[in-house]
Amino acid sequence: MTDNNNGVLVVVEMEGNQPIDLGLEMLALARRLTDSVGGPVTAVAFGDGLETAGEVLISYGADQVLINDNNAFSNFHAEAWLPDLSKIIVEVAPAIVLVGHSDAGTDLAPRLAFRLDVDVATGCEAVDVINGRPHMTRGCFGGLAREVVTFARSPAIATIRSKSQEALTPIIERSGEVKHVTSILDVNSIRTRVVKREREKAVGGVKMESAKVVIGGGLGLGGPEGFKTLNEIAELVDGAVGASRAACDLDWCPRSYQIGLSGRTVAPELYLAVGISGASHHMAGCGNSKTIVSINSDPKAEIFKSSRFGIVGNSQEIMPALAEEIRKLKA
């Protein structure tokens, strides 16, 4: 590797003026990695109205925070972020750059690697430093196996899957340095323009990645009407609704519901899989859940091998009955 060894840099996405959970999880990973690579943990945040963001990120493990507070960054736009972020990385010279494996991160990280002429590993579940070099572990072959990759050039860029790490307990008294950087962005250099943004409202206002209860629906629901029942139950238990890729492909639910290798990663206290077969690419997105409960009409369904509890039966009969029982308990 080249002589970039100034710690670990974490690109933290913001929602409003608060960091998303994945950003805090990556700070915990960065904190551990600096034991091997040395140097500080540097958090970088782009957004608008980030007056208190620096103190929050320091409390979760950052040593220094670089804030780019500009209304041009109120929404993510890869072309807008690239000039400033590339400059920051060159100046900080970290050994490792961590980016969230989110819609924004998977757009940004490859562009960043190309601009800096370095390499990137996407969808990583773990990063370790062995003999002075970062080794990234990620799923392959549809989640059936894991591969470990390492790079010769620095900085090494990795996108980190949600819930693969656990955020540190915040320490309010923790001290660090907060700097506000001046943007070098020339808005006239941006070649693309966002004409409209539509944000789907989470069921009950709970984000899937942070929900303690996630209910996933698959082909066994029989049709889109099955998701109406799942949404009702999710609202009753302050949970979120997800889905298998097959259900999303059939337009039974929004694409944003998809859980799995090519969708979202969740690790709730309870994952209720309803009519989901348990294919490896789906389990890659929910396998770290603390408790998995499955409902499936096929007693040989693969999902039961990963479940703590299983119910063999028709989900179209079981779920309405479950919703009714929950209503009675809440009453």
Secondary structure, 3 states (H helix, E strand, C coil): CCCCCCCEEEEECEECCEECHHHHHHHHHHHHHHHHHCCCEEEEEEECCCCCHHHHHHHCCCCEEEEEECHHHCCCCHHHHHHHHHHHHHHHCCCEEEEECCHHHHHHHHHHHHHHCCCEEEEEEEEEEECCEEEEEEEECCCCEEEEEECCCCCEEEEECCCCCCCCCCCCCCCCEEEECCCCCCHHHCCCCCCCCCCCCCHHHCCHHHCCEEEEECHHHCCCHHHHHHHHHHHHCCCEEEECHHHHHCCCCCHHHEECCCCECCCCCEEEEECCCCCHHHHCCCCCCCEEEEEECCCCCHHHHHCCEEEECCHHHHHHHHHHHHHHHHC
